[in-house]
C-alpha cells in the first residue's frame, strides 16, 4: 500500500484576517507563512514514509484558498528539501497549457528531482481562470454536462494530452503547425526511472544564407527597375506640364 498527501495550499488567516487583509492572497507576509508551513509538512511526510505529495492547479484565488498557481515550481523547491517523496500535480489543467511547454517543464522537473515526478492532468472546471488561460483555444470551464461547450473542452484536453505523449515517446514531434526535436532523457539513478520522457527542443535552424542572398539580389533588381520607371514617368510628366518656352529650354539643355 502507498500513501499520498494531497494538499490545497491555503494562505493562513481567520475570517477576520481575510476581511481585514482582503485580498489576503496578495499579502506577501501571509503567503510566505504558507510556504513555510508547506515545507515543514512535506519534509515531515518524507521522513515518516509518505510516497507522494500532490496539489491541484488553480489560479486567481485572491481570497487565499487553493493558491496552487504553479505546482511544478513549488515541487522544485520542495524536492530540494526532501530525499525520497515523489511529487504529482493533480492535475495540470491542459486547456490552459501549451502542450510542448507542459511536456518541456515536466521533463525538466523530472531531471531536477531525479525521477520523482508523476504527471497528472485535468480538464478544468473553474470559469474564473480557465476562461482566461484557455483563450488561445476558445475554451471555458468544463460544465461536464455533455453540451457543446463541454465537448469542446474535452476535445482541447484530448488533443493537448496527445501532443504531450507524442513529445515524450518520439524522437521527433510533428503537429499541424509545429515541429520539435526532443533531446534524449537522462536515465535516473537511485530514484527509479524517469517517467516523463525527453525534453522537447526546437529543431536546428536552417541555413538561409543562399536564400537571403537571392532575395537581396532580387530586391535590388526590383528596386532599380522601379526607380528607372519612376524617373521616366517623372520626366514625361514634367514635359507634358511645361510651357512651350520651358520645352525649348529643356531641349536646349
trRosetta pair geometry for C-beta under 8 A, 3 or more apart (Angstrom, degrees):
i j d omega theta_ij theta_ji phi_ij phi_ji
2 51 4.2 -31 -166 12 100 162
2 52 7.1 52 155 -4 116 103
3 49 7.2 65 44 116 127 83
3 50 5.1 -94 99 -129 105 67
3 51 5.5 131 55 9 56 93
3 52 7.7 -170 102 32 43 75
4 50 7.0 96 -123 -173 18 101
4 51 6.4 -52 -74 67 60 91
4 52 4.2 -20 -114 70 88 105
4 53 7.4 167 -163 -86 69 20
4 54 5.8 7 -180 4 117 117
4 88 7.7 -42 -140 41 125 129
5 41 7.4 -176 164 150 148 105
5 42 7.5 -177 86 -107 144 65
5 45 4.8 -68 -14 -129 155 152
5 50 5.0 5 -22 -166 109 156
5 52 7.1 -172 28 94 64 55
5 53 5.1 -17 67 -112 101 69
5 54 7.2 162 84 25 50 69
6 54 4.7 -23 -106 73 75 103
6 55 7.3 150 -160 -88 62 33
6 90 6.7 -48 -127 51 114 142
7 38 7.2 160 113 -123 157 92
7 41 7.2 100 -79 113 155 148
7 53 7.3 -13 9 -167 109 88
7 54 7.5 153 21 81 65 51
7 55 5.7 -35 72 -94 76 85
8 55 6.9 129 -101 -146 35 83
8 56 6.2 10 -109 14 82 114
8 65 7.0 8 145 179 120 76
8 66 4.8 -45 -171 -94 106 73
8 68 6.9 -101 -148 -21 52 120
9 34 6.0 90 -179 168 97 121
9 38 5.9 -6 -113 -81 108 132
9 55 6.2 2 -16 -133 98 137
9 66 7.1 82 59 -146 63 25
9 67 5.1 -84 104 65 101 76
9 68 5.0 127 27 -67 109 80
9 74 7.6 -126 -42 -134 155 160
10 34 6.7 -153 89 -127 35 123
10 64 6.1 69 -170 144 68 84
10 65 5.4 -4 -120 -122 99 52
10 66 7.0 7 -83 -35 78 34
10 67 6.7 127 -108 11 28 96
11 24 5.3 175 109 130 138 102
11 25 5.6 -170 -5 -100 148 53
11 27 7.0 119 -175 52 142 101
11 30 4.9 61 -175 137 106 112
11 31 5.8 -40 -111 -87 111 59
11 33 7.8 84 -155 68 67 97
11 34 5.0 -74 -107 -52 50 140
11 64 3.3 -90 46 -152 114 110
11 65 7.8 -89 27 -54 81 33
11 67 5.8 56 -33 -9 91 148
12 30 6.2 -149 57 -161 70 93
12 33 5.6 -82 35 113 119 123
12 34 6.0 179 -9 -78 84 79
12 37 6.9 105 -40 -17 128 154
13 17 3.3 -132 -171 99 104 135
13 18 5.2 135 112 -54 125 75
13 21 6.7 -105 -138 42 157 133
13 24 5.4 -109 26 -158 161 156
13 30 6.0 -8 -49 -139 116 140
13 64 6.6 13 32 123 120 171
14 17 4.6 106 48 3 68 101
14 18 7.1 -131 97 -4 40 86
15 18 5.7 -52 -148 35 33 112
15 19 6.5 32 153 -17 64 105
16 19 5.8 -57 -151 37 32 110
16 20 6.1 25 155 -14 68 111
17 20 5.8 -62 -142 43 28 106
17 21 5.6 -7 171 11 69 117
17 24 6.5 69 133 -104 89 141
17 30 7.8 140 161 -101 127 142
18 21 6.6 -63 -122 54 22 88
18 22 6.3 57 161 -73 58 81
18 24 5.0 -78 -122 -16 64 140
18 63 6.6 38 -163 -166 122 81
18 64 6.5 -127 -115 27 105 135
19 22 6.0 -17 -153 -32 25 114
21 24 4.4 71 100 -95 109 84
21 27 5.1 -1 171 -65 127 145
21 30 6.9 105 141 -21 160 147
22 63 7.7 -14 -128 -114 86 68
23 26 5.1 64 87 10 98 105
23 27 7.8 -158 105 -26 53 84
23 62 3.7 -28 -170 162 147 106
23 63 6.4 -85 -148 -77 90 40
23 64 7.5 174 172 -36 75 85
24 27 5.1 -36 -158 4 53 123
24 30 5.8 -41 -179 82 93 163
24 62 7.9 122 47 157 50 61
24 63 6.7 34 41 -168 94 37
24 64 4.3 -24 90 -45 104 135
25 31 7.4 67 -170 -80 43 107
25 61 5.8 170 -101 107 154 65
25 62 4.3 -151 46 -156 130 34
25 63 6.1 26 -27 42 115 15
25 64 4.3 -156 -69 -70 76 59
25 67 5.8 175 -138 -95 103 126
26 31 7.9 -25 -158 -41 12 129
26 62 6.3 -6 -26 -146 99 90
27 30 4.1 43 95 25 117 112
27 31 6.2 164 84 -18 59 87
28 31 5.7 -60 -144 37 28 111
28 32 6.3 29 159 -19 65 106
29 32 6.0 -56 -152 35 28 110
29 33 6.6 30 150 -20 62 106
30 33 5.4 -51 -150 33 36 116
30 34 6.6 42 150 -22 65 100
30 64 7.3 -38 130 -122 134 133
31 34 5.6 -48 -154 30 36 115
31 35 6.7 37 149 -18 64 101
31 67 7.4 -117 -125 142 94 159
32 35 5.6 -51 -151 34 37 113
32 36 6.5 37 152 -19 66 103
33 36 5.7 -53 -150 35 34 112
33 37 6.5 34 152 -18 65 104
34 37 5.8 -56 -151 36 32 111
34 38 6.4 34 152 -20 66 106
34 67 6.9 34 142 64 165 134
35 38 5.6 -53 -148 35 32 114
35 39 6.4 34 154 -21 65 104
35 77 7.9 -30 -162 124 112 156
36 39 5.8 -52 -149 33 32 113
36 40 6.6 30 155 -17 64 105
37 40 5.9 -56 -150 36 32 110
37 41 6.3 28 155 -17 66 109
38 41 5.9 -61 -148 39 29 109
38 42 6.2 20 160 -14 67 110
38 74 7.5 -52 146 -169 154 118
38 78 7.2 -82 139 -86 103 120
39 42 6.1 -60 -143 39 27 104
39 43 6.2 26 160 -17 64 110
39 77 7.6 -74 -92 135 104 108
39 78 6.6 -156 -111 -107 66 80
39 81 6.0 2 -155 89 99 172
40 43 6.0 -57 -145 38 26 110
40 44 6.3 27 155 -18 63 109
41 44 5.7 -57 -150 38 29 112
41 45 6.2 31 152 -21 65 106
42 45 5.4 -49 -143 36 35 113
42 46 6.3 40 154 -22 64 103
42 53 5.3 20 -126 -105 103 161
42 78 4.9 -29 118 -154 164 123
42 81 7.2 88 94 86 112 117
42 82 6.2 -84 140 -58 99 133
42 85 6.9 -159 -177 81 86 156
43 46 5.7 -52 -151 33 31 114
43 47 6.5 28 152 -18 63 108
43 81 5.6 -68 -81 139 105 111
43 82 6.1 -151 -105 -84 57 86
44 47 5.7 -59 -149 37 32 110
44 48 6.3 11 161 -5 68 111
45 48 6.4 -64 -139 45 27 97
45 50 3.9 -29 179 27 94 140
45 53 6.1 116 94 -79 150 107
45 85 6.1 69 110 -101 97 155
46 50 6.8 -61 -70 53 31 92
46 82 4.0 -162 -85 -145 161 112
46 83 6.1 127 169 35 127 75
46 84 6.2 139 -161 50 93 75
46 85 4.1 -103 -100 -16 85 120
50 53 6.8 74 121 -63 130 77
50 85 5.8 25 89 -117 88 119
51 85 6.9 146 170 -134 16 69
51 86 6.4 -7 157 27 67 102
52 85 6.8 151 -105 -174 18 83
52 86 4.8 -32 -105 74 74 94
52 87 7.1 154 -159 -91 73 16
52 88 5.5 2 -172 5 123 117
52 118 6.6 -20 -129 18 131 132
53 75 7.8 165 88 -115 109 92
53 78 6.8 -98 84 140 153 152
53 85 5.6 50 -14 152 102 127
53 86 7.4 180 23 87 67 43
53 87 5.5 -22 68 -107 89 68
53 88 7.5 162 82 26 42 72
54 87 7.2 144 -85 -165 52 50
54 88 4.4 -26 -99 74 101 90
54 89 7.0 152 -152 -108 81 11
54 90 4.6 30 176 0 128 118
54 120 7.3 32 -143 14 124 147
55 68 4.2 -174 153 -127 126 147
55 71 5.1 -169 73 -117 112 114
55 74 7.0 -1 27 82 151 148
55 89 6.7 -32 68 -122 72 60
55 90 7.1 164 82 38 23 80
56 66 6.1 -25 66 -153 129 109
56 68 5.2 132 72 59 66 144
56 71 7.6 -154 98 -67 25 135
56 89 7.7 63 -161 -168 17 72
56 90 6.2 -57 -92 85 53 69
56 91 7.7 -24 -139 9 58 31
57 68 5.9 -107 -104 114 33 104
57 69 7.6 68 -159 -145 67 20
57 71 5.4 -90 -84 -10 87 121
57 89 5.8 29 -44 -169 108 117
57 91 6.9 -49 10 104 110 29
57 92 5.6 61 -15 -114 155 40
57 93 5.3 -143 87 -7 121 92
57 122 7.4 -178 42 39 104 122
58 61 5.7 44 124 -30 118 123
58 66 4.4 19 50 141 148 117
58 67 7.6 -83 79 -100 100 17
58 68 5.8 72 31 56 80 83
58 69 7.0 -63 86 -86 51 55
58 126 6.5 40 -135 30 101 156
58 129 6.9 129 -171 38 63 149
59 69 5.2 83 -106 -128 69 89
59 96 7.8 -176 1 -173 137 162
59 128 7.9 -164 86 108 75 92
59 129 3.9 148 71 -151 101 157
59 132 7.8 -115 99 66 134 123
59 133 6.6 94 34 -30 157 136
60 128 5.4 -149 91 138 133 107
60 129 4.6 177 18 -76 121 112
60 132 7.5 96 -39 29 145 147
61 64 6.7 -119 133 23 96 8
61 65 5.4 -111 178 68 132 61
61 66 5.1 157 -62 73 169 83
61 67 5.5 -132 74 -81 118 65
61 69 7.9 -149 26 -66 94 96
64 67 6.1 -37 -156 -42 42 125
68 71 5.3 26 173 -74 103 92
68 74 7.0 -75 -145 2 77 157
70 73 4.1 5 134 29 117 119
70 74 6.2 140 94 -22 72 88
71 74 5.4 -58 -147 37 35 114
71 75 6.2 36 157 -22 70 104
71 89 4.3 124 100 -103 150 105
71 92 7.4 -132 49 -80 127 77
72 75 5.7 -50 -147 34 32 111
72 76 6.8 42 150 -26 61 99
72 89 6.6 -39 -58 -48 75 132
72 92 7.9 23 -41 -87 109 118
72 105 5.3 63 143 151 168 118
72 106 7.1 -104 -114 -84 134 54
72 109 5.2 -109 -162 -64 100 147
73 76 5.6 -46 -155 24 36 117
73 77 7.1 33 150 -14 63 100
74 77 5.9 -57 -160 35 36 109
74 78 6.3 25 150 -12 70 111
75 78 5.5 -58 -140 45 37 107
75 79 5.8 43 159 -29 71 105
75 87 4.0 119 -141 168 126 160
75 89 7.7 -98 -30 -52 137 86
75 109 6.2 47 91 -158 122 130
75 113 7.2 -34 147 -64 106 138
75 117 7.3 91 147 -105 151 97
76 79 6.0 -49 -142 30 24 112
76 80 7.0 26 156 -20 57 104
76 109 6.2 -106 -73 -120 90 90
76 112 5.7 -1 -128 119 90 155
76 113 7.8 -117 -109 -54 52 96
77 80 6.2 -61 -162 30 30 110
77 81 7.2 11 150 -7 63 111
78 81 5.8 -68 -156 41 39 106
78 82 6.2 12 157 -3 74 118
78 87 6.8 129 81 -90 122 133
79 82 6.1 -73 -137 48 31 97
79 87 6.4 -79 -68 -19 103 137
79 109 7.9 148 -12 -168 155 85
79 112 6.4 107 89 123 147 97
79 113 4.3 -90 -148 -104 152 97
79 116 6.2 154 -128 75 116 133
82 85 5.1 -49 162 36 147 103
84 116 7.6 -179 -176 -112 29 131
84 191 7.4 -169 -129 -123 60 98
85 116 7.1 76 101 -171 40 130
86 113 7.8 99 -134 155 61 139
86 116 4.4 -151 -115 -171 66 76
86 117 6.7 -164 -168 -66 92 17
86 118 6.0 65 147 -13 127 97
87 109 7.8 -94 80 164 129 125
87 113 6.7 -124 23 -113 116 164
87 116 6.1 64 10 129 83 92
87 117 5.7 -24 68 -108 86 65
87 118 7.4 -170 91 29 38 72
88 117 7.1 135 -85 -167 58 53
88 118 3.9 -16 -96 69 113 100
88 119 7.3 -137 -140 -66 79 10
88 120 5.3 66 171 -10 101 115
89 92 4.9 59 112 -46 141 77
89 119 7.1 -2 47 -144 94 50
89 120 5.4 -154 90 54 59 90
90 120 4.2 -4 -99 96 61 157
90 122 7.4 80 170 -42 46 118
91 119 7.9 65 -151 163 101 58
91 120 3.5 -119 -107 127 99 86
91 121 4.4 -153 152 -84 137 2
91 122 3.9 146 57 -23 102 89
92 97 6.2 19 162 -36 112 150
92 102 6.1 132 149 -142 153 122
92 119 7.3 -33 9 -166 122 85
92 120 6.9 142 8 87 73 57
92 121 5.4 -35 61 -110 82 65
92 122 7.0 166 73 24 31 79
93 96 4.9 37 99 22 102 114
93 97 7.1 149 86 -18 55 99
93 121 7.8 131 -98 -166 19 63
93 122 5.1 -39 -96 79 65 94
93 123 7.0 -1 -148 112 79 15
93 124 3.7 76 -161 -68 124 107
93 130 6.6 -105 158 -100 143 99
93 133 7.8 88 93 89 119 135
94 97 5.3 -69 -142 39 44 110
94 99 7.3 29 -158 -91 102 82
94 102 7.0 -17 -119 -66 78 170
94 121 5.3 24 -39 -164 114 113
94 122 7.3 172 -1 67 81 40
94 123 7.1 -34 42 -106 93 39
94 124 7.7 -143 43 -15 52 109
94 156 7.3 172 114 128 96 83
94 157 5.0 108 72 -134 123 67
94 160 4.1 161 170 95 117 140
94 161 6.0 -48 -111 -54 168 79
94 164 7.7 -102 -122 -21 122 138
95 123 6.5 41 -11 -168 116 56
95 124 5.3 -111 45 31 113 134
95 130 6.2 41 90 -159 122 102
95 133 7.8 111 112 103 73 89
95 134 4.3 10 143 -114 100 124
95 137 5.9 -119 -158 60 83 145
95 139 4.4 -107 -169 105 129 154
95 153 5.9 -44 -70 -150 154 77
95 156 4.8 66 -109 112 94 129
95 157 5.8 -47 -49 -70 91 76
95 160 7.0 -159 -76 -5 41 151
96 124 6.2 112 -17 -73 108 158
96 129 7.3 13 -103 136 149 91
96 130 6.1 -108 -59 -125 112 61
96 133 3.5 32 -144 117 108 122
96 134 5.1 -71 -82 -61 65 78
97 101 6.4 -145 -176 76 88 103
97 102 4.4 56 159 -58 141 120
97 160 6.5 113 76 -172 93 141
98 101 4.0 68 73 13 104 113
98 102 6.7 -178 82 -14 51 84
98 136 7.9 -3 -79 75 84 158
99 102 5.6 -53 -145 35 33 112
99 103 6.3 32 157 -17 67 104
99 159 7.9 -108 -51 124 145 69
99 160 4.5 -168 -75 -157 109 71
99 161 7.7 -129 -121 -48 118 16
99 163 3.7 73 128 87 157 124
99 164 5.0 -123 -165 -52 96 78
99 167 7.2 167 141 -11 96 133
100 103 5.8 -54 -148 38 31 109
100 104 6.1 35 152 -23 64 110
100 163 6.9 -65 -54 148 66 122
100 167 6.3 151 -118 -85 63 151
100 173 7.5 158 -105 104 99 147
100 178 6.8 -121 -44 158 141 151
100 180 5.8 151 -130 -44 128 158
100 200 5.3 -109 -157 96 87 151
101 104 5.5 -55 -145 37 30 116
101 105 6.2 24 160 -15 66 107
102 105 6.2 -58 -143 39 27 103
102 106 6.3 26 159 -16 63 110
102 160 7.4 61 23 171 148 107
102 164 5.6 -45 93 -101 115 121
103 106 6.0 -58 -146 39 27 110
103 107 6.3 26 157 -19 63 110
103 163 7.5 -116 -30 125 132 79
103 164 4.7 -180 -69 -138 101 71
103 167 3.9 48 171 88 170 144
103 168 6.2 -137 -144 -53 114 80
103 196 7.7 172 -155 167 63 99
103 197 7.1 -38 -164 80 102 121
103 200 5.3 55 101 -4 121 122
104 107 6.0 -62 -152 36 26 109
104 108 6.5 23 155 -17 64 107
104 167 7.9 -68 -49 160 65 149
104 199 5.9 61 -138 -160 66 76
104 200 5.2 -85 -74 50 87 90
104 201 8.0 111 -114 -72 112 51
105 108 5.7 -51 -144 37 34 110
105 109 6.3 34 156 -17 65 106
106 109 5.8 -56 -147 39 30 110
106 110 6.3 38 150 -26 64 105
106 117 6.6 165 -166 146 79 146
106 119 5.4 21 -145 -95 142 123
106 164 7.8 55 23 -161 144 116
106 196 4.5 -140 139 -172 106 147
107 110 5.3 -49 -149 31 33 118
107 111 6.8 37 150 -19 63 99
107 168 7.7 -174 -74 -106 110 80
107 185 6.7 -114 -153 -108 109 106
107 196 5.3 -155 -87 113 57 111
107 197 6.1 -69 -95 85 109 65
107 198 6.2 12 -136 136 147 22
107 199 4.2 -178 115 -85 140 67
107 200 7.4 144 11 1 150 66
108 111 5.6 -50 -156 32 36 113
108 112 6.4 31 150 -17 67 106
108 199 6.2 72 -60 -110 72 120
109 112 5.5 -54 -143 39 35 111
109 113 6.1 15 163 -2 69 112
109 117 5.4 104 116 -85 105 151
109 196 7.7 30 69 38 89 163
110 113 6.4 -66 -139 49 23 96
110 115 6.2 33 -170 -95 83 37
110 117 4.8 -102 -91 35 72 134
110 185 7.5 -19 105 -153 134 120
110 188 7.8 -97 166 -65 88 119
110 194 4.8 90 162 -158 122 103
110 195 6.8 -145 -126 49 128 65
110 196 4.3 -154 -57 39 146 120
111 114 7.6 18 -177 -73 29 41
111 185 7.9 -142 -72 -156 93 79
111 186 6.0 79 -119 39 96 121
111 194 7.4 16 -73 -122 52 139
111 199 7.5 -12 -30 -55 131 122
113 116 3.9 -107 154 48 118 96
113 117 5.6 121 59 -39 142 94
113 191 7.5 -129 141 124 73 160
114 188 4.9 118 179 -146 67 102
114 189 6.9 -67 -159 52 118 57
114 190 6.6 -7 157 68 142 95
114 191 4.4 101 117 31 103 137
114 194 7.9 -102 -176 -82 35 91
115 188 3.3 -5 -34 -90 129 168
115 191 4.6 163 62 101 107 101
115 192 4.8 -164 134 79 139 80
115 193 6.1 160 -135 105 139 18
115 194 4.6 -111 -96 -87 88 55
115 195 6.7 103 -155 -8 79 78
116 191 5.6 -57 -55 168 89 138
116 192 7.8 110 -78 46 55 111
117 195 6.5 -148 82 50 76 107
117 196 5.9 -22 94 -27 123 130
118 195 6.7 3 -104 74 52 158
119 195 7.2 -160 0 111 95 113
119 196 5.6 108 -35 -106 125 107
121 157 7.5 140 150 -167 117 99
121 161 5.9 133 126 -99 170 110
121 164 7.9 166 -80 52 145 161
123 142 4.6 18 127 -18 124 151
123 153 5.6 79 180 149 113 110
123 154 6.6 -22 -124 -92 137 58
123 157 4.7 -45 -110 -80 83 152
124 130 4.1 141 150 -101 128 130
124 134 7.1 177 88 -50 156 136
124 141 5.9 -111 134 -122 84 65
124 142 6.2 116 81 -1 58 97
124 153 7.2 -133 66 -162 90 122
125 130 7.2 137 41 -16 7 152
125 141 4.8 64 -178 -175 30 103
125 142 5.1 -64 -95 57 71 79
125 143 7.5 119 -145 -85 89 25
125 144 6.8 -21 -110 -18 120 111
126 129 5.8 23 103 34 107 88
126 130 5.8 135 73 -10 58 104
126 141 5.4 -156 66 -108 14 135
127 130 6.1 -68 -114 50 27 97
127 131 5.0 30 -171 -25 70 118
127 140 5.9 7 -121 -178 88 99
127 141 4.1 -95 -67 4 60 129
128 131 7.3 -160 108 26 1 106
128 132 7.9 -21 144 -3 42 113
129 132 5.4 -57 -152 38 46 110
129 133 5.8 19 162 0 81 110
130 133 6.4 -62 -129 52 29 91
130 134 5.0 12 174 -4 67 128
130 139 6.9 -74 161 117 98 93
130 140 6.1 95 109 -174 105 37
130 141 4.3 125 54 -74 138 69
130 142 7.7 -89 160 -10 169 66
131 134 6.5 -53 -113 49 13 101
131 135 7.4 48 158 -68 49 78
131 140 4.8 15 -93 -125 84 81
131 141 6.5 -47 -42 -18 84 83
132 135 6.4 -25 -172 -33 29 107
134 137 5.4 -57 -177 51 81 101
134 138 7.7 -60 137 65 87 10
134 139 3.8 -80 161 72 130 96
134 140 6.7 -173 80 -77 135 24
134 156 7.3 83 -157 134 115 161
135 138 7.1 27 -167 -79 41 39
135 139 8.0 -120 -69 39 15 64
137 156 4.6 88 166 -130 148 138
138 152 7.5 -60 103 164 90 140
139 152 6.2 -163 -111 126 81 101
139 153 5.3 114 -160 -102 109 69
139 156 4.9 -72 -75 14 145 166
140 149 6.0 -30 55 -168 112 116
140 153 6.9 -79 65 -73 52 114
141 153 7.5 5 153 -104 17 150
142 149 7.8 172 -127 129 44 86
142 150 5.5 79 -158 -131 77 72
142 153 4.2 -166 -87 114 91 159
142 154 7.1 90 -121 -53 127 73
143 147 6.2 14 62 28 128 122
143 149 6.2 56 9 91 113 118
143 150 5.2 -89 54 -71 81 105
144 150 6.0 154 -72 -134 17 128
145 150 5.5 -173 47 -39 61 150
146 150 5.8 -17 -21 75 7 144
146 151 7.1 34 -167 -52 41 95
147 150 4.7 100 50 8 70 103
147 151 7.0 -134 98 -4 37 89
148 151 5.6 -53 -142 39 32 111
148 152 6.3 36 156 -22 65 103
149 152 5.9 -54 -149 33 28 110
149 153 6.6 31 152 -18 62 105
150 153 5.7 -54 -153 34 32 113
150 154 6.5 31 151 -18 65 106
151 154 5.6 -53 -149 36 34 113
151 155 6.4 37 153 -22 66 102
152 155 5.7 -50 -147 33 34 111
152 156 6.5 33 155 -17 65 104
153 156 5.9 -57 -151 37 30 110
153 157 6.3 32 152 -20 65 108
154 157 5.5 -54 -147 37 32 115
154 158 6.2 28 158 -17 67 108
155 158 6.0 -56 -144 38 28 107
155 159 6.2 24 159 -15 64 109
156 159 6.1 -59 -145 39 27 107
156 160 6.2 26 158 -18 64 110
157 160 6.0 -62 -149 38 25 108
157 161 6.3 22 156 -17 64 110
158 161 5.7 -54 -145 38 30 111
158 162 6.3 37 153 -25 63 105
159 162 5.5 -51 -149 31 32 116
159 163 6.7 31 154 -17 64 102
160 163 5.9 -55 -154 34 33 109
160 164 6.5 34 150 -19 65 105
161 164 5.6 -53 -148 35 35 114
161 165 6.4 33 155 -17 66 105
162 165 5.9 -56 -150 38 29 109
162 166 6.3 30 152 -20 64 108
163 166 5.5 -54 -145 37 32 113
163 167 6.4 35 154 -21 65 103
163 173 7.2 84 -165 -177 76 124
163 175 5.9 2 -115 -81 115 134
164 167 5.8 -53 -150 34 30 111
164 168 6.6 28 152 -19 62 107
165 168 5.6 -57 -151 35 34 113
165 169 6.1 10 162 -7 69 115
166 169 6.3 -66 -136 44 27 97
166 170 5.6 -13 -178 12 68 120
166 173 5.2 119 125 -131 100 98
166 175 7.8 134 81 -68 151 90
167 170 7.3 -62 -112 46 15 86
167 173 4.6 1 -94 -83 66 156
167 180 6.6 1 -117 83 103 135
167 182 6.1 123 -173 -57 75 130
167 197 6.8 128 112 115 69 140
167 198 7.5 -128 155 71 72 83
167 200 4.5 -45 -159 -62 120 128
168 196 6.3 -105 -121 171 121 49
168 197 2.8 170 -153 -4 78 167
168 198 6.8 153 -142 30 40 65
169 197 6.4 -69 -51 -116 42 139
170 173 5.8 136 74 -76 115 68
170 182 7.6 123 89 23 60 121
171 181 7.3 6 154 -155 65 76
171 182 6.7 -127 -150 58 37 91
171 198 7.9 53 -113 20 50 160
172 179 7.3 -8 180 -168 97 91
172 180 7.5 166 -162 88 54 49
172 181 5.3 -20 -113 -109 77 74
172 182 7.6 -156 -88 19 29 75
173 178 7.7 -13 116 115 94 98
173 179 7.2 157 87 -156 58 44
173 180 4.5 -8 61 62 107 94
173 181 7.5 -166 23 -79 74 27
173 182 6.6 64 -13 -23 111 100
173 200 6.1 -34 22 -122 143 122
174 178 7.5 173 -152 93 40 57
174 179 5.0 -2 -109 -110 76 82
174 180 8.0 -168 -73 29 40 59
175 178 4.5 14 52 53 106 93
175 179 7.6 -159 29 -71 62 44
179 203 5.7 -2 114 -22 103 134
180 200 4.5 25 148 -175 141 110
180 201 6.6 149 -171 71 93 28
180 202 6.4 -66 -125 -102 77 35
180 203 6.7 -153 -134 -37 27 80
181 200 7.7 131 73 -156 21 66
181 201 6.2 -38 78 72 68 81
181 202 7.5 15 34 134 82 19
181 203 4.7 89 -3 -95 114 74
181 204 7.6 -27 41 -10 146 72
182 197 7.5 -20 -179 150 164 99
182 198 3.8 109 154 109 130 125
182 199 6.0 155 -153 80 91 37
182 200 4.5 -58 -86 -98 90 50
182 201 6.2 117 -121 13 35 74
183 198 5.9 -174 74 -174 42 115
183 199 5.6 -10 48 63 92 92
183 201 5.6 32 -20 2 97 129
184 198 5.9 -86 -142 -111 18 120
185 194 5.4 -148 159 87 127 144
185 196 7.9 169 -126 80 146 64
185 197 5.9 -151 -51 173 145 29
185 198 4.3 -124 -45 -88 89 60
185 199 7.0 133 -93 -12 74 71
186 194 6.8 96 80 -29 63 152
187 193 6.9 -44 -153 -132 79 74
187 194 6.7 -142 -133 4 34 107
188 191 5.4 -80 166 66 126 85
188 192 5.9 9 94 85 138 46
188 193 5.7 158 39 -138 108 20
188 194 4.6 143 -29 -48 107 80
192 195 7.9 4 126 -41 114 94
194 197 7.6 -163 123 -21 102 17
205 208 7.9 -63 161 -13 101 104
207 210 7.3 52 127 10 103 90
208 211 5.0 -63 -161 53 68 113
208 212 5.2 74 137 -32 89 104
209 212 5.9 -59 -146 36 24 109
209 213 6.4 23 156 -19 63 107
210 213 5.8 -55 -148 35 31 110
210 214 6.4 29 155 -18 65 106
211 214 5.8 -56 -149 37 31 110
211 215 6.3 29 154 -17 66 107
212 215 5.8 -56 -147 39 31 109
212 216 6.2 33 154 -22 65 106
213 216 5.7 -54 -146 35 30 112
213 217 6.4 29 156 -17 65 104
214 217 5.9 -55 -148 36 31 108
214 218 6.2 30 154 -18 65 108
215 218 5.6 -56 -147 39 32 112
215 219 6.2 32 155 -20 67 106
216 219 5.7 -54 -147 36 30 110
216 220 6.4 29 154 -19 64 104
217 220 5.8 -53 -148 35 31 110
217 221 6.3 30 154 -18 65 106
218 221 5.8 -56 -149 37 31 110
218 222 6.1 28 155 -17 66 109
219 222 5.6 -55 -143 40 31 110
219 223 6.0 33 156 -22 66 107
220 223 5.7 -55 -145 37 29 111
220 224 6.3 29 156 -19 64 105
221 224 5.9 -55 -148 36 29 109
221 225 6.3 28 154 -18 64 108
222 225 5.8 -56 -149 37 30 111
222 226 6.4 29 154 -18 65 106
223 226 5.8 -56 -149 36 31 109
223 227 6.3 32 154 -21 65 105
224 227 5.7 -54 -149 34 32 112
224 228 6.5 32 154 -19 65 103
225 228 5.9 -54 -151 34 32 110
225 229 6.5 28 154 -15 65 106
226 229 5.7 -56 -148 39 34 109
226 230 6.1 32 156 -19 68 108
227 230 5.7 -56 -145 39 29 110
227 231 6.2 31 155 -21 65 106
228 231 5.8 -55 -148 34 30 110
228 232 6.4 29 155 -18 65 105
229 232 5.8 -55 -149 36 32 109
229 233 6.3 29 155 -16 66 107
230 233 5.8 -55 -146 39 31 110
230 234 6.2 34 154 -24 65 107
231 234 5.6 -54 -147 34 31 113
231 235 6.5 29 155 -17 65 103
232 235 6.0 -55 -150 35 31 107
232 236 6.4 29 154 -17 65 107
233 236 5.7 -56 -148 38 32 111
233 237 6.2 33 154 -21 66 106
234 237 5.8 -54 -148 35 30 111
234 238 6.5 29 154 -19 64 105
235 238 5.8 -55 -150 35 32 110
235 239 6.5 32 154 -19 66 105
236 239 5.8 -56 -151 35 32 111
236 240 6.5 29 155 -18 66 106
237 240 5.9 -56 -149 35 32 109
237 241 6.3 14 160 -6 66 112
238 241 6.2 -68 -146 46 29 100
238 242 6.1 41 156 -42 66 106
238 250 7.9 151 123 -103 109 145
239 242 5.7 -47 -144 16 29 117
239 247 6.6 73 -154 -113 76 94
239 250 6.7 -161 -106 112 84 171
242 246 3.6 -132 -173 99 105 127
242 247 5.0 140 106 -59 123 73
242 250 6.5 23 164 -23 176 135
243 246 4.6 98 49 5 72 104
243 247 7.1 -133 95 -8 38 85
244 247 5.6 -53 -148 32 32 112
244 248 6.6 33 154 -19 65 101
245 248 5.7 -52 -153 33 34 111
245 249 6.5 34 150 -19 65 104
246 249 5.5 -55 -152 36 35 112
246 250 6.3 38 149 -24 67 102
247 250 5.4 -49 -149 32 35 114
247 251 6.5 30 153 -17 67 101
248 251 5.9 -53 -148 36 33 106
248 252 6.3 32 153 -19 65 107
249 252 5.7 -55 -147 37 31 112
249 253 6.3 25 156 -15 65 107
250 253 6.0 -61 -150 40 28 105
